[in-house]
Structures are given as C-alpha cells and as structure tokens.
Amino acid sequence: MPLLRFYLLLVSSVLLTVAAFGQAANYGSPYSRFGLGDQQPFALAHHRSMGNATAAMFDSVALNLANPASLSALRLTAIEFGGFGQVSRLQTTAASQYRSNINFGYLMFGFPLTKRWGTAIGFQPYAFTNYNIQGRVDSSFAGWREEFQGKGGINQLTWANGVDLGKGFHLGASANFLFGDISQERRLLFDFPDSLYFLSLRVTDQVRVADVQFSLGLQYRKDWTTGPSKRDRRFLAMGVTADVPGNLRATSDFVADRIRFVGSRIVVLDTVSNKSGIQGDINMPLALGFGVQLGVHNWWQWVAEARYTHWSSFSQFNRPDSLVNSIFVASGFQFIPKYDATGENTFFKTMRYRAGFKYNSGFLALRGQQISELGMTFGVGIPVKRQFSMPAVNLAVEVGRRGSLNNGLVRETYTRVTLGFTLNDRWFVKRKYD
C-alpha cells in the first residue's frame, strides 16, 4: 500500500496546482479574441509528440479520453498528469515581441471496471483567452485609439466510458462539463478627451459558461501474427470520434461607459448601458474525426488522423463570429529499439522515440485570409519498469507557426514543451494469497 499512498499524495498536490493555475497565465495570442479563445489539444504528452493524433490510439496501461472507446482496452489503473511551457514570438511587418509562460496541462484518472468496460475522469483547460491589441484610426475630423483586451478561460471536466462490443469493435461516450468565464473590453480613446464631442467609450462584456457537451467514439482493432517471433505480432486500429453539436447555457454582463483619463486613471463620466445576468446560448459545432493506427507490438507504430469541425455554425448569444469550417490533419510515428532489453546499457534501447506533424486550416478568416497553423512534433517516453505496472515519463516538443504577415495580420512562431507522467498499477484487485 505504500505505492497507493504515494499516488494519492501526488494527485492531491496536482489538484492544488490545478486550483491555482486552472485559468492562470496563458499564451497572450491576439487570435484568442475569437470564439471561446485559444483551444487546447485534448491530448496527453505522448500524443502531442506524435502530432496530436488520438482518434485511433489505444493502450492497455495509458489513457486516451479524446476517443472514449479506447478505455475498453484499459487493464491497469492509470493516473496521467502534466504541464507545459511555451515561448512565442508575435510578429507584424512593423514590430515583434516574445511571450513565455508555464501552464497546467491535464490531470486524468481511469481504471477498468470489468474486462470489457473502462472508465475515466479528466480535467484540463479547454481554451485560453488573453490578448491586448492596440490600433489607431485617423480621419479628416478626428483621431482615436482602439484598444482590445481580454482574459479568462474555459475549463473542461470529462467523464468518459468505453465498452468492448466484441468482434473487434469498441464503443465509447463522454460527458464534458465546460465551465469558466471570459472578460473582454474594448476602448475608443479620442485625442481630445476634454471636448464635448469626443468622449471616450469603454465597453465590457463578461461571459460565464457552465454546461455539458457530449462526445462519442468508435474503434475497430485487429491483432494477428505472421510468425513465431515477438516482432511478428501486428495490429491495426481505426477510430471515429464525434463532438455532438448543441447549446451551452451562458450568462453575460454588459456595461458601456463614457470615460476620460485623469493621468493614468480612468474616470467614468456616465453609464450608457448596463445589462446584467443576460441569459443566452453558445452554439457549439459538430466535429468529426477519423484515425488509423498500424504497427508491431512493442516495436513501432504509425498513426494518422483527419478531423473536420463545422465552426461556421458557432455563435454566442445569437451573434456569429469570424469563424469558418476547419480541417485538422496529423500523423506520427513511435519506435522502440528493444522493448525487453535487460542488463546494463539498456536505457536508450527501451526508450520510446516519437515524431510527427500537424496542420490545421484554422477556424478564423480575417481580412480575407484563413489563419492556418503548421507544426512539427518530437518526443521521448522514458519507461520506469516495475512489477505489474508500467509507469513512464513523457516529453513532447512542438514547434510551429500560425498566422501571416499579410494584410496587417500577426504571425506567431512558437515552441511548446509538454512534460507528462503516466502512473499505473493494479488497484481494486482482491488478493488470493497474503
């Protein structure tokens, strides 16, 4: 039981971290102004090092809540947690700046209920909002500055289940509770604040979300052998995922004030509009994904995925956004030189080496251009061998670019490092001998 107490202590420490950083520092991307913010991948460190391809991935000792059908393969109780750090360069044709931060990544806990049924719960950020954009407008009669600021984020708490239907088919479903708040502010600041005709304006809109979205998953798996060797054990998996479209209940507080600056302090002259507790809906889009996984057990595997999201149907409080339908494609590869190596000098032989790429056409279309993203991923998995368990440390590095310098847009170049831990053991098993 000492190992069990260690796990419980470790999870308690991570939960305290979640409470402190669940909506804390984030990217500072100007593109987080749109939709629900800058969406985070629903993937663990070992998935992220293989391009974030998850639809067909399954493992008997690790979790994959992106396709809940994979949980039916779970044979050990598993705890997954991790965090990431990112350095980004935001660049326009006129200037550039760097942003860096560290964030909580995910915490997940799952276990097999029966030989055919696995369940898991997970918590992670769903989307971040953090931007500060300034611009200037000049005309023949006046000049003014426009400032856009936003902060906050949406978290995701997931309960997922997977069932083995037999004959290679596995079905899964998950309920995703999305909650959090986003505060957005817009200022119009005129050059002549003392003029009766040019009073500056500040508009603040705070949206709070708390509702459930549902996801479905299906996998088909086939194992076969081509000879007596361990490296003759082949497998093939195909997976399908679907995010069910629906409405999230939300509440908005809207305030519009006429303001002026006294030094650096804002003074409210009067309130033009104040509407609190406005009830409304956020229309979430349909998303469909398909993936393939092929490989040789404990030697190599290749994964690929394509996902379509119907973002053009997204709206908040009956207001559409600048969103367009997007396509995400990814592929990755993992290689283990010698899984069962023993003795000295086996550390590098038993490591899992991973690489991949990802492309997202993007859900934003600004100034006639779609904001796409392209990235490469790399990583390693370091196994920690124990009797009846297979814990591991996973490191993923993602290098990518999003956006463009054309038409006054912003180009982001980023490097993200994710560190994740997989802890697993045989729990809830009655001992036959003591």
VEXLO-740707 format. One record per residue (C-alpha): x, y, z; residue in three letters; residue number from 1; chain. Coordinates in Angstrom, 1 decimal, decimal comma. Layout:
! VEXLO-740707
X	Y	Z	lummi	zapa	romar
X	Y	Z	ALA	NUM	A
...
This chain:
! VEXLO-740707
X	Y	Z	lummi	zapa	romar
0,0	0,0	0,0	MET	1	A
2,9	2,5	0,2	PRO	2	A
2,7	3,0	-3,6	LEU	3	A
-1,0	3,7	-3,3	LEU	4	A
-0,4	6,3	-0,6	ARG	5	A
2,3	7,9	-2,8	PHE	6	A
-0,1	8,2	-5,7	TYR	7	A
-2,9	9,7	-3,6	LEU	8	A
-0,4	12,3	-2,2	LEU	9	A
0,8	13,1	-5,7	LEU	10	A
-2,7	13,6	-7,0	VAL	11	A
-3,6	15,8	-4,1	SER	12	A
-0,6	18,0	-4,8	SER	13	A
-1,6	18,3	-8,5	VAL	14	A
-5,1	19,2	-7,6	LEU	15	A
-3,8	22,1	-5,6	LEU	16	A
-1,8	23,2	-8,6	THR	17	A
-5,0	22,9	-10,7	VAL	18	A
-6,9	25,2	-8,4	ALA	19	A
-4,1	27,8	-8,6	ALA	20	A
-3,4	27,7	-12,3	PHE	21	A
-6,5	26,4	-14,0	GLY	22	A
-7,2	29,7	-15,6	GLN	23	A
-3,9	31,5	-14,9	ALA	24	A
-1,1	32,6	-17,2	ALA	25	A
-1,7	31,8	-20,9	ASN	26	A
-0,3	32,4	-24,3	TYR	27	A
-1,2	36,0	-24,9	GLY	28	A
-2,3	35,3	-28,5	SER	29	A
-4,3	38,0	-30,3	PRO	30	A
-6,3	35,2	-32,0	TYR	31	A
-7,7	34,2	-28,6	SER	32	A
-10,1	37,1	-29,0	ARG	33	A
-12,4	35,0	-31,2	PHE	34	A
-14,7	32,1	-30,4	GLY	35	A
-14,2	30,7	-26,9	LEU	36	A
-10,5	31,6	-27,1	GLY	37	A
-7,3	29,7	-28,0	ASP	38	A
-8,4	26,0	-27,9	GLN	39	A
-6,1	23,5	-26,3	GLN	40	A
-5,5	20,0	-27,6	PRO	41	A
-7,3	17,1	-25,9	PHE	42	A
-4,2	15,1	-25,9	ALA	43	A
-1,5	13,8	-23,5	LEU	44	A
2,2	14,3	-23,8	ALA	45	A
2,8	11,1	-25,7	HIS	46	A
0,0	12,0	-28,1	HIS	47	A
1,4	15,6	-28,6	ARG	48	A
4,8	14,2	-29,6	SER	49	A
3,0	12,3	-32,4	MET	50	A
1,2	15,2	-34,0	GLY	51	A
-1,8	15,2	-31,6	ASN	52	A
-3,3	12,2	-33,4	ALA	53	A
-5,7	10,5	-31,0	THR	54	A
-8,7	9,0	-32,8	ALA	55	A
-7,3	5,5	-33,3	ALA	56	A
-4,8	5,4	-30,3	MET	57	A
-5,4	2,8	-27,7	PHE	58	A
-3,3	1,4	-24,8	ASP	59	A
-3,9	-1,1	-22,0	SER	60	A
-1,9	0,9	-19,5	VAL	61	A
-2,4	4,6	-20,5	ALA	62	A
-5,4	6,9	-21,1	LEU	63	A
-6,9	8,5	-24,2	ASN	64	A
-10,0	10,4	-23,4	LEU	65	A
-10,1	12,0	-26,8	ALA	66	A
-11,7	8,8	-28,1	ASN	67	A
-13,5	7,2	-25,1	PRO	68	A
-13,8	3,9	-26,9	ALA	69	A
-10,1	3,3	-26,2	SER	70	A
-10,9	3,0	-22,4	LEU	71	A
-12,3	-0,5	-23,0	SER	72	A
-8,6	-1,7	-23,5	ALA	73	A
-7,6	-0,4	-20,1	LEU	74	A
-6,1	-3,2	-17,9	ARG	75	A
-4,4	-1,1	-15,2	LEU	76	A
-5,5	1,8	-13,0	THR	77	A
-3,8	4,8	-14,6	ALA	78	A
-3,1	8,4	-13,5	ILE	79	A
-2,0	10,9	-16,1	GLU	80	A
-0,9	14,5	-15,3	PHE	81	A
1,3	17,1	-16,9	GLY	82	A
2,1	20,7	-17,7	GLY	83	A
3,6	22,7	-20,5	PHE	84	A
5,7	25,8	-21,1	GLY	85	A
5,7	27,9	-24,2	GLN	86	A
7,7	30,6	-25,8	VAL	87	A
6,1	32,5	-28,7	SER	88	A
7,2	35,3	-31,0	ARG	89	A
4,4	37,6	-32,1	LEU	90	A
5,4	39,4	-35,3	GLN	91	A
3,9	42,0	-37,7	THR	92	A
5,6	43,9	-40,6	THR	93	A
6,4	46,7	-38,1	ALA	94	A
7,3	45,1	-34,8	ALA	95	A
7,7	41,9	-32,9	SER	96	A
7,6	40,7	-29,3	GLN	97	A
8,2	37,5	-27,2	TYR	98	A
5,8	35,9	-24,8	ARG	99	A
6,6	33,0	-22,4	SER	100	A
4,6	31,2	-19,8	ASN	101	A
4,0	27,9	-17,9	ILE	102	A
0,6	26,3	-17,6	ASN	103	A
-1,1	23,3	-16,1	PHE	104	A
-1,8	20,8	-18,8	GLY	105	A
-4,1	17,9	-17,6	TYR	106	A
-5,0	15,5	-14,9	LEU	107	A
-6,7	12,2	-15,6	MET	108	A
-7,6	9,1	-13,6	PHE	109	A
-9,0	5,9	-15,1	GLY	110	A
-9,4	2,2	-14,3	PHE	111	A
-11,1	-0,9	-15,7	PRO	112	A
-14,5	-1,7	-14,2	LEU	113	A
-14,6	-5,1	-15,9	THR	114	A
-12,6	-6,9	-18,6	LYS	115	A
-14,9	-5,1	-21,2	ARG	116	A
-15,6	-1,8	-19,6	TRP	117	A
-13,2	1,0	-18,6	GLY	118	A
-14,0	4,4	-17,1	THR	119	A
-12,0	7,7	-16,5	ALA	120	A
-12,4	11,3	-15,4	ILE	121	A
-10,2	14,1	-16,5	GLY	122	A
-9,6	17,8	-16,1	PHE	123	A
-7,8	20,2	-18,4	GLN	124	A
-8,1	23,7	-19,8	PRO	125	A
-10,4	23,8	-22,8	TYR	126	A
-9,5	27,3	-24,1	ALA	127	A
-7,5	30,3	-23,0	PHE	128	A
-8,3	34,0	-23,6	THR	129	A
-5,5	36,6	-23,1	ASN	130	A
-4,9	39,4	-25,5	TYR	131	A
-4,1	43,1	-25,6	ASN	132	A
-4,4	44,7	-29,1	ILE	133	A
-4,0	48,4	-29,8	GLN	134	A
-4,6	50,3	-33,0	GLY	135	A
-5,1	53,8	-34,3	ARG	136	A
-7,7	55,4	-36,6	VAL	137	A
-7,2	58,8	-38,2	ASP	138	A
-9,8	60,7	-40,2	SER	139	A
-10,3	64,2	-41,5	SER	140	A
-12,2	65,3	-38,4	PHE	141	A
-10,6	63,3	-35,5	ALA	142	A
-8,2	60,7	-34,5	GLY	143	A
-8,6	58,0	-31,9	TRP	144	A
-7,1	54,8	-30,5	ARG	145	A
-8,8	51,5	-30,2	GLU	146	A
-7,8	49,1	-27,5	GLU	147	A
-9,0	45,5	-27,2	PHE	148	A
-8,3	43,5	-24,0	GLN	149	A
-9,4	40,0	-22,9	GLY	150	A
-8,6	37,5	-20,2	LYS	151	A
-10,1	34,3	-18,7	GLY	152	A
-10,7	30,8	-20,0	GLY	153	A
-12,9	27,8	-20,2	ILE	154	A
-12,1	24,5	-18,3	ASN	155	A
-13,2	21,0	-19,2	GLN	156	A
-14,1	18,3	-16,7	LEU	157	A
-14,7	15,0	-18,5	THR	158	A
-16,3	11,6	-17,5	TRP	159	A
-15,7	9,0	-20,2	ALA	160	A
-16,6	5,3	-20,6	ASN	161	A
-15,6	2,7	-23,1	GLY	162	A
-17,1	-0,8	-23,7	VAL	163	A
-15,8	-3,7	-25,7	ASP	164	A
-18,7	-4,8	-28,0	LEU	165	A
-16,9	-7,9	-29,3	GLY	166	A
-15,5	-8,9	-32,7	LYS	167	A
-13,0	-6,1	-32,5	GLY	168	A
-15,5	-3,2	-32,1	PHE	169	A
-15,3	-0,8	-29,1	HIS	170	A
-17,8	2,0	-28,3	LEU	171	A
-17,3	5,0	-26,0	GLY	172	A
-19,1	8,1	-24,8	ALA	173	A
-18,1	11,1	-22,7	SER	174	A
-19,8	14,0	-20,9	ALA	175	A
-17,7	17,2	-21,0	ASN	176	A
-18,6	19,8	-18,4	PHE	177	A
-17,4	23,2	-19,7	LEU	178	A
-17,1	26,0	-17,2	PHE	179	A
-15,4	29,3	-16,7	GLY	180	A
-15,6	32,9	-17,7	ASP	181	A
-14,2	35,3	-20,3	ILE	182	A
-13,9	39,1	-19,8	SER	183	A
-13,5	41,2	-22,9	GLN	184	A
-13,1	45,0	-23,0	GLU	185	A
-13,0	47,5	-25,9	ARG	186	A
-12,0	51,2	-25,6	ARG	187	A
-12,3	54,0	-28,0	LEU	188	A
-10,0	56,8	-26,8	LEU	189	A
-10,2	60,1	-28,6	PHE	190	A
-7,3	62,6	-28,8	ASP	191	A
-9,4	65,4	-27,2	PHE	192	A
-10,8	64,0	-24,0	PRO	193	A
-12,0	67,4	-22,8	ASP	194	A
-14,1	68,0	-25,9	SER	195	A
-17,9	67,6	-25,5	LEU	196	A
-18,0	66,0	-28,9	TYR	197	A
-15,3	63,4	-28,4	PHE	198	A
-16,0	61,4	-25,2	LEU	199	A
-14,1	58,2	-25,0	SER	200	A
-16,0	54,9	-24,6	LEU	201	A
-15,4	51,7	-22,7	ARG	202	A
-17,4	48,6	-23,4	VAL	203	A
-17,0	45,5	-21,1	THR	204	A
-18,6	42,1	-21,8	ASP	205	A
-18,2	39,2	-19,4	GLN	206	A
-19,5	35,8	-20,3	VAL	207	A
-19,8	32,9	-17,9	ARG	208	A
-20,3	29,3	-19,2	VAL	209	A
-21,5	26,2	-17,3	ALA	210	A
-23,0	23,4	-19,3	ASP	211	A
-22,3	19,9	-20,7	VAL	212	A
-21,3	18,8	-24,2	GLN	213	A
-21,3	15,2	-25,3	PHE	214	A
-18,8	13,2	-27,4	SER	215	A
-18,9	9,7	-29,0	LEU	216	A
-16,2	7,4	-30,1	GLY	217	A
-15,9	4,1	-32,0	LEU	218	A
-12,8	1,9	-32,6	GLN	219	A
-12,1	-1,3	-34,5	TYR	220	A
-9,0	-3,2	-33,7	ARG	221	A
-7,4	-6,3	-35,2	LYS	222	A
-4,4	-8,3	-34,0	ASP	223	A
-2,6	-11,0	-35,9	TRP	224	A
0,8	-12,8	-36,1	THR	225	A
3,0	-13,5	-39,1	THR	226	A
5,4	-15,8	-37,4	GLY	227	A
6,8	-17,1	-34,0	PRO	228	A
8,9	-14,0	-33,2	SER	229	A
7,6	-11,3	-30,8	LYS	230	A
8,1	-8,8	-33,7	ARG	231	A
5,6	-10,8	-35,8	ASP	232	A
2,7	-9,5	-33,6	ARG	233	A
0,9	-6,9	-35,8	ARG	234	A
-2,1	-4,7	-35,0	PHE	235	A
-4,4	-2,4	-36,9	LEU	236	A
-6,8	0,1	-35,4	ALA	237	A
-9,3	2,5	-36,8	MET	238	A
-11,2	5,1	-34,8	GLY	239	A
-14,0	7,6	-35,3	VAL	240	A
-14,9	10,5	-33,0	THR	241	A
-17,8	12,9	-32,9	ALA	242	A
-18,4	16,0	-30,8	ASP	243	A
-22,2	16,3	-30,7	VAL	244	A
-23,4	19,8	-31,6	PRO	245	A
-25,5	21,6	-29,0	GLY	246	A
-26,1	24,7	-27,0	ASN	247	A
-24,2	25,7	-23,9	LEU	248	A
-26,1	27,8	-21,4	ARG	249	A
-24,2	31,1	-20,6	ALA	250	A
-24,7	34,3	-18,8	THR	251	A
-23,5	37,7	-19,9	SER	252	A
-22,9	41,0	-18,1	ASP	253	A
-22,6	44,0	-20,5	PHE	254	A
-21,6	47,5	-19,5	VAL	255	A
-20,9	50,6	-21,7	ALA	256	A
-19,4	53,7	-20,0	ASP	257	A
-18,3	57,1	-21,2	ARG	258	A
-14,9	57,7	-19,7	ILE	259	A
-12,0	60,1	-19,5	ARG	260	A
-8,4	59,8	-18,2	PHE	261	A
-7,1	61,7	-15,3	VAL	262	A
-3,4	61,0	-15,6	GLY	263	A
-3,3	57,2	-15,9	SER	264	A
-6,6	56,7	-14,0	ARG	265	A
-10,0	56,1	-15,7	ILE	266	A
-12,9	58,2	-14,6	VAL	267	A
-16,4	57,1	-15,5	VAL	268	A
-18,5	60,1	-16,6	LEU	269	A
-21,7	58,2	-17,1	ASP	270	A
-23,0	54,7	-18,0	THR	271	A
-24,6	54,4	-21,4	VAL	272	A
-25,8	50,8	-20,9	SER	273	A
-25,8	48,3	-18,0	ASN	274	A
-27,3	44,8	-18,6	LYS	275	A
-26,5	42,1	-16,0	SER	276	A
-27,5	38,5	-16,0	GLY	277	A
-28,4	38,2	-19,6	ILE	278	A
-29,2	34,6	-20,3	GLN	279	A
-28,3	33,1	-23,7	GLY	280	A
-26,7	30,2	-25,5	ASP	281	A
-23,4	29,4	-27,1	ILE	282	A
-23,9	27,2	-30,2	ASN	283	A
-21,2	24,6	-30,3	MET	284	A
-20,3	23,0	-33,7	PRO	285	A
-20,2	19,4	-34,9	LEU	286	A
-16,8	17,9	-35,1	ALA	287	A
-15,9	14,6	-36,8	LEU	288	A
-12,6	12,8	-36,7	GLY	289	A
-11,2	9,6	-38,3	PHE	290	A
-7,9	7,9	-37,5	GLY	291	A
-5,7	4,9	-38,3	VAL	292	A
-3,1	3,2	-36,2	GLN	293	A
-0,8	0,4	-37,6	LEU	294	A
2,3	-1,3	-36,1	GLY	295	A
4,1	-4,1	-34,5	VAL	296	A
3,6	-4,7	-30,7	HIS	297	A
6,4	-3,1	-28,6	ASN	298	A
8,4	-2,2	-31,6	TRP	299	A
6,9	0,5	-33,9	TRP	300	A
3,6	2,2	-34,6	GLN	301	A
2,3	4,8	-37,1	TRP	302	A
-0,8	6,9	-36,6	VAL	303	A
-2,7	9,3	-38,7	ALA	304	A
-5,8	11,4	-38,3	GLU	305	A
-8,1	13,9	-40,0	ALA	306	A
-10,8	15,9	-38,3	ARG	307	A
-13,4	18,3	-39,6	TYR	308	A
-15,1	21,0	-37,4	THR	309	A
-18,2	22,9	-38,6	HIS	310	A
-17,2	26,2	-37,0	TRP	311	A
-19,4	28,3	-39,2	SER	312	A
-22,4	27,3	-37,1	SER	313	A
-20,8	28,7	-33,9	PHE	314	A
-22,5	31,7	-32,3	SER	315	A
-22,7	33,4	-28,9	GLN	316	A
-26,0	35,0	-27,8	PHE	317	A
-27,2	34,8	-31,4	ASN	318	A
-24,1	36,7	-32,6	ARG	319	A
-22,0	34,9	-35,2	PRO	320	A
-18,2	35,2	-35,1	ASP	321	A
-15,5	35,4	-37,8	SER	322	A
-15,2	31,6	-37,8	LEU	323	A
-15,1	29,2	-40,7	VAL	324	A
-15,0	25,4	-41,1	ASN	325	A
-11,7	23,9	-40,3	SER	326	A
-9,7	20,7	-41,2	ILE	327	A
-7,0	19,2	-39,0	PHE	328	A
-4,7	16,5	-40,2	VAL	329	A
-1,8	14,9	-38,2	ALA	330	A
0,5	11,9	-38,4	SER	331	A
3,1	10,4	-36,1	GLY	332	A
5,5	7,6	-35,6	PHE	333	A
6,9	5,8	-32,5	GLN	334	A
9,9	3,4	-32,4	PHE	335	A
11,3	1,3	-29,5	ILE	336	A
14,7	-0,2	-30,3	PRO	337	A
14,4	-3,2	-27,9	LYS	338	A
11,4	-3,2	-25,6	TYR	339	A
12,5	-6,1	-23,4	ASP	340	A
16,3	-5,3	-23,2	ALA	341	A
17,8	-6,2	-19,8	THR	342	A
21,2	-5,7	-18,1	GLY	343	A
23,5	-2,7	-18,4	GLU	344	A
23,3	0,0	-21,1	ASN	345	A
19,6	-0,7	-21,8	THR	346	A
18,3	2,8	-21,0	PHE	347	A
18,3	4,2	-24,6	PHE	348	A
17,2	0,8	-26,0	LYS	349	A
14,0	0,8	-24,1	THR	350	A
13,0	4,4	-24,7	MET	351	A
10,1	5,3	-27,0	ARG	352	A
11,2	7,7	-29,7	TYR	353	A
8,4	9,8	-31,3	ARG	354	A
7,9	12,3	-34,1	ALA	355	A
5,1	13,7	-36,1	GLY	356	A
3,5	16,7	-37,8	PHE	357	A
0,2	18,6	-37,6	LYS	358	A
-1,7	21,0	-39,9	TYR	359	A
-4,8	23,0	-39,0	ASN	360	A
-6,5	25,1	-41,7	SER	361	A
-7,8	27,2	-38,8	GLY	362	A
-11,3	28,4	-37,7	PHE	363	A
-10,5	32,1	-38,3	LEU	364	A
-10,9	34,1	-41,5	ALA	365	A
-9,6	37,7	-41,1	LEU	366	A
-9,2	40,3	-43,8	ARG	367	A
-9,8	37,7	-46,5	GLY	368	A
-7,3	35,2	-45,2	GLN	369	A
-7,7	32,0	-43,2	GLN	370	A
-5,4	31,7	-40,1	ILE	371	A
-3,8	28,3	-40,6	SER	372	A
-1,2	26,5	-38,4	GLU	373	A
1,6	24,1	-39,3	LEU	374	A
3,8	22,3	-36,8	GLY	375	A
6,4	19,6	-36,2	MET	376	A
6,4	17,4	-33,0	THR	377	A
9,1	15,3	-31,3	PHE	378	A
9,4	13,5	-28,1	GLY	379	A
10,5	10,6	-26,0	VAL	380	A
8,9	8,2	-23,5	GLY	381	A
11,1	7,0	-20,6	ILE	382	A
9,7	3,8	-19,1	PRO	383	A
10,1	3,0	-15,4	VAL	384	A
9,9	-0,7	-15,1	LYS	385	A
8,0	-2,1	-12,1	ARG	386	A
6,4	-5,4	-11,3	GLN	387	A
2,7	-5,4	-12,5	PHE	388	A
2,9	-1,8	-13,7	SER	389	A
4,5	0,4	-16,5	MET	390	A
4,9	4,0	-15,3	PRO	391	A
6,6	6,4	-17,7	ALA	392	A
7,8	9,9	-18,1	VAL	393	A
6,8	11,5	-21,5	ASN	394	A
8,4	14,6	-23,0	LEU	395	A
6,9	16,3	-26,1	ALA	396	A
8,3	19,3	-28,1	VAL	397	A
6,1	21,1	-30,6	GLU	398	A
7,5	23,7	-33,0	VAL	399	A
5,0	25,6	-35,2	GLY	400	A
3,8	28,7	-36,9	ARG	401	A
0,3	30,3	-37,1	ARG	402	A
-1,0	33,3	-38,9	GLY	403	A
0,6	35,5	-41,6	SER	404	A
2,3	38,9	-42,1	LEU	405	A
0,0	39,7	-45,0	ASN	406	A
-2,8	42,3	-44,7	ASN	407	A
-1,7	43,6	-41,4	GLY	408	A
-2,1	40,3	-39,6	LEU	409	A
0,0	38,7	-36,9	VAL	410	A
2,3	35,7	-37,3	ARG	411	A
3,0	33,5	-34,3	GLU	412	A
6,1	31,3	-34,1	THR	413	A
6,1	29,1	-31,0	TYR	414	A
7,9	26,3	-29,2	THR	415	A
5,9	24,3	-26,7	ARG	416	A
7,4	21,7	-24,3	VAL	417	A
5,0	19,3	-22,5	THR	418	A
6,1	17,1	-19,6	LEU	419	A
3,7	14,3	-18,7	GLY	420	A
3,7	11,4	-16,2	PHE	421	A
1,9	8,1	-16,6	THR	422	A
1,4	6,2	-13,3	LEU	423	A
-0,3	2,9	-13,3	ASN	424	A
-0,8	-0,2	-11,0	ASP	425	A
-3,2	-3,0	-10,3	ARG	426	A
-5,8	-1,5	-8,0	TRP	427	A
-9,2	-2,8	-6,8	PHE	428	A
-8,0	-6,5	-7,2	VAL	429	A
-8,7	-8,8	-4,4	LYS	430	A
-5,6	-10,8	-3,4	ARG	431	A
-5,9	-14,6	-3,4	LYS	432	A
-2,8	-15,0	-1,2	TYR	433	A
-1,5	-12,8	1,6	ASP	434	A
